[in-house]
């Protein structure tokens, strides 16, 4: 029997191959990753996706609605396939593995960045350059909009976390004032 990590990696590699063959790799990669991060936060969506009583067609419609009007059809189909294969619980791990596979194929490492607001392409490039300089590796940035952040960004590359959030700066200021 295959280990769960091998199964997750297998799905990620299959999704990568399909998205690449359809010439939709970048939007699929971004939308699958964003969808997985959103599902982590919204329990009702997660529960609906794993509900055996809910028809698969309804789950596909839900996926499309969550991704919004700019939903990439290949991303919707791949996420639908995961749900139909009983892998809804693994979507987060599969999405992360897909991002890792894509980064590896581009000879890069994945960096997850949480920001209070969407970043422009120029801001993404500057952030990727800064993280690459800091880590000594070429970093591919995945941005997750997190309204819980007051401002600034929090980046993670592997086990290293760079916290440039306003909340952490306020906490530091508070500690200095009370010291």
DAVENLIN-V145155 format. One record per backbone hydrogen bond with DSSP energy under -1.0 kcal/mol. CO is the residue of the C=O (numbers start at 1). NH is the residue of the N-H. E is the energy in kcal/mol with one decimal. If there is no record, write none. Layout:
co=CO nh=NH e=E
co=CO nh=NH e=E
This chain:
co=3 nh=7 e=-1.8
co=4 nh=8 e=-2.7
co=5 nh=9 e=-2.6
co=6 nh=10 e=-2.2
co=7 nh=11 e=-2.4
co=8 nh=12 e=-2.3
co=9 nh=13 e=-2.7
co=10 nh=14 e=-2.2
co=11 nh=15 e=-2.7
co=12 nh=16 e=-2.4
co=13 nh=17 e=-2.4
co=14 nh=18 e=-2.3
co=15 nh=19 e=-2.7
co=16 nh=20 e=-2.7
co=17 nh=21 e=-2.4
co=18 nh=22 e=-2.0
co=19 nh=24 e=-2.9
co=20 nh=23 e=-1.4
co=24 nh=28 e=-2.4
co=25 nh=29 e=-2.9
co=26 nh=30 e=-2.4
co=27 nh=31 e=-2.6
co=28 nh=32 e=-2.8
co=29 nh=33 e=-1.9
co=30 nh=34 e=-2.6
co=31 nh=35 e=-2.7
co=32 nh=36 e=-2.3
co=33 nh=37 e=-2.2
co=34 nh=38 e=-2.1
co=35 nh=39 e=-2.5
co=36 nh=40 e=-1.6
co=38 nh=42 e=-1.6
co=42 nh=46 e=-2.0
co=43 nh=47 e=-3.0
co=44 nh=48 e=-2.1
co=45 nh=49 e=-2.2
co=46 nh=50 e=-1.4
co=55 nh=59 e=-1.6
co=56 nh=60 e=-2.3
co=57 nh=61 e=-2.1
co=58 nh=62 e=-2.2
co=59 nh=63 e=-2.3
co=60 nh=64 e=-2.3
co=61 nh=65 e=-2.4
co=62 nh=66 e=-2.7
co=63 nh=67 e=-2.3
co=64 nh=68 e=-1.3
co=68 nh=71 e=-1.8
co=72 nh=76 e=-2.6
co=73 nh=77 e=-2.5
co=74 nh=78 e=-2.5
co=75 nh=79 e=-2.7
co=76 nh=80 e=-2.5
co=77 nh=81 e=-2.3
co=78 nh=82 e=-2.0
co=79 nh=83 e=-2.2
co=80 nh=84 e=-2.7
co=81 nh=85 e=-1.9
co=82 nh=87 e=-2.9
co=83 nh=86 e=-1.7
co=87 nh=90 e=-1.3
co=88 nh=91 e=-1.2
co=90 nh=94 e=-3.0
co=91 nh=95 e=-2.9
co=92 nh=96 e=-2.1
co=93 nh=97 e=-2.2
co=94 nh=98 e=-2.8
co=95 nh=99 e=-2.3
co=96 nh=100 e=-2.2
co=97 nh=101 e=-2.9
co=98 nh=102 e=-2.6
co=99 nh=103 e=-2.4
co=100 nh=104 e=-2.9
co=101 nh=105 e=-2.5
co=102 nh=106 e=-1.3
co=103 nh=108 e=-3.4
co=104 nh=107 e=-1.8
co=109 nh=140 e=-3.3
co=111 nh=142 e=-2.8
co=112 nh=156 e=-2.6
co=113 nh=144 e=-3.2
co=114 nh=154 e=-2.1
co=115 nh=146 e=-3.5
co=120 nh=124 e=-2.4
co=121 nh=125 e=-2.4
co=122 nh=126 e=-2.5
co=123 nh=127 e=-2.5
co=124 nh=128 e=-2.9
co=125 nh=129 e=-2.7
co=126 nh=130 e=-2.5
co=127 nh=131 e=-2.8
co=128 nh=132 e=-2.4
co=129 nh=133 e=-2.4
co=130 nh=134 e=-2.3
co=131 nh=135 e=-2.1
co=132 nh=136 e=-2.1
co=138 nh=109 e=-2.6
co=140 nh=111 e=-2.9
co=142 nh=113 e=-3.2
co=144 nh=115 e=-2.2
co=146 nh=149 e=-2.2
co=151 nh=166 e=-2.2
co=152 nh=116 e=-1.0
co=153 nh=164 e=-2.5
co=154 nh=114 e=-3.2
co=155 nh=162 e=-3.3
co=156 nh=112 e=-2.6
co=157 nh=160 e=-2.1
co=160 nh=157 e=-2.5
co=162 nh=155 e=-2.9
co=165 nh=169 e=-1.7
co=166 nh=170 e=-2.8
co=167 nh=171 e=-2.3
co=168 nh=172 e=-2.3
co=169 nh=173 e=-2.3
co=170 nh=174 e=-2.6
co=171 nh=175 e=-2.2
co=172 nh=176 e=-2.2
co=173 nh=177 e=-2.2
co=174 nh=178 e=-1.7
